[in-house]
Amino acid sequence: ELVELHGPEVVLRLSGAFWHRRETVLGRAAMYINARIPEVLEVNVEDPSELEDVELIVDEDTGEVLEERSKQSPDFNGDRATMTYQGADPDMRGPFPQGTGGLRPGGSMINPA
């Protein structure tokens, strides 16, 4: 959600649950905004706690952490857990592996069949 557009700075509010880490969501939102509005130099969140993937439920009297609630959406098909278990970063997920095809490093414009 757009909170403020002040000169070259954009302030967003991240609410809801995301499959990716919240830092990744902010980074991708920043790339999207910058592609549409090249004059934007910074994309920030309204409150730095919005970038935390875990919400701590704390006892008001003792200050003890009672529970940690995930802010991520449910992993309904197990992809995120499987990728993490296998040592792959789920935030790098995409249809094409890194460095294949096109003008990417390690890729080639010529794809022999």
C-alpha positions in Angstrom: 0.0 0.0 0.0 1.4 3.4 -1.0 1.7 5.6 2.1 3.6 8.6 0.8 5.4 9.9 -2.3 7.7 12.6 -1.3 10.1 13.7 -4.1 12.4 10.8 -5.0 11.3 8.8 -1.9 8.4 6.3 -1.8 7.0 5.0 1.5 5.0 1.7 1.5 3.1 -0.2 4.1 3.4 -4.0 3.9 0.3 -5.7 5.3 -1.0 -9.2 4.9 0.9 -12.4 4.4 3.4 -13.1 1.6 4.9 -16.4 0.4 8.3 -14.7 0.1 10.3 -13.0 2.9 9.0 -9.5 3.5 12.5 -8.0 2.5 12.2 -9.8 -0.8 8.7 -8.4 -1.4 9.9 -4.9 -0.6 12.9 -5.3 -3.0 10.6 -6.5 -5.8 8.1 -3.7 -5.2 11.0 -1.3 -5.4 12.2 -2.7 -8.7 8.6 -2.5 -10.1 8.2 1.1 -8.9 11.6 2.1 -10.3 10.8 0.6 -13.6 7.6 2.7 -13.8 9.0 5.8 -12.2 12.8 6.1 -12.9 13.1 9.3 -10.8 12.4 7.3 -7.6 15.6 6.9 -5.6 14.4 5.2 -2.4 11.6 2.8 -1.5 11.1 2.3 2.2 8.5 0.9 4.6 6.6 3.0 7.0 7.7 1.0 10.0 10.9 -1.1 10.1 9.0 -3.8 12.0 7.0 -4.5 8.8 10.1 -6.2 7.4 10.2 -8.8 10.2 8.7 -12.2 9.2 7.9 -13.2 12.7 5.6 -11.4 15.2 6.5 -11.8 18.8 3.7 -12.2 21.3 5.1 -10.8 24.6 3.6 -11.0 28.1 3.0 -7.4 29.2 3.8 -8.1 32.9 7.0 -10.2 32.6 8.2 -9.3 29.1 8.6 -13.0 28.3 8.0 -14.1 24.7 4.9 -16.3 24.8 4.6 -17.1 21.1 6.2 -16.4 17.7 3.6 -16.0 14.9 4.8 -16.2 11.3 3.7 -13.3 9.0 4.3 -15.5 6.0 1.4 -17.1 4.1 0.8 -20.8 4.6 3.1 -23.1 2.6 0.1 -25.0 1.3 1.9 -27.3 -1.0 5.2 -27.7 0.9 7.4 -25.9 -1.7 9.0 -23.4 0.7 9.8 -26.1 3.3 11.2 -28.5 0.7 13.4 -25.8 -0.9 14.7 -24.7 2.6 15.4 -28.4 3.5 17.3 -28.9 0.3 19.4 -25.8 0.9 17.8 -23.7 -1.9 16.7 -20.1 -1.2 12.9 -20.0 -1.8 13.1 -16.3 -2.6 15.2 -17.1 -5.7 12.3 -19.2 -7.0 11.4 -18.7 -10.6 10.7 -20.6 -13.8 14.2 -20.3 -15.1 17.5 -21.2 -13.3 20.1 -18.5 -13.0 22.5 -18.0 -15.9 20.6 -19.7 -18.6 19.7 -18.2 -22.0 19.5 -14.7 -23.3 22.1 -12.1 -22.3 22.4 -13.4 -18.7 25.9 -14.2 -17.5 26.8 -17.7 -18.5 23.9 -17.8 -21.0 23.9 -17.9 -24.7 21.7 -16.3 -27.3 22.1 -19.5 -29.4 20.3 -22.5 -28.0 21.2 -25.6 -30.0 18.3 -28.0 -30.1 
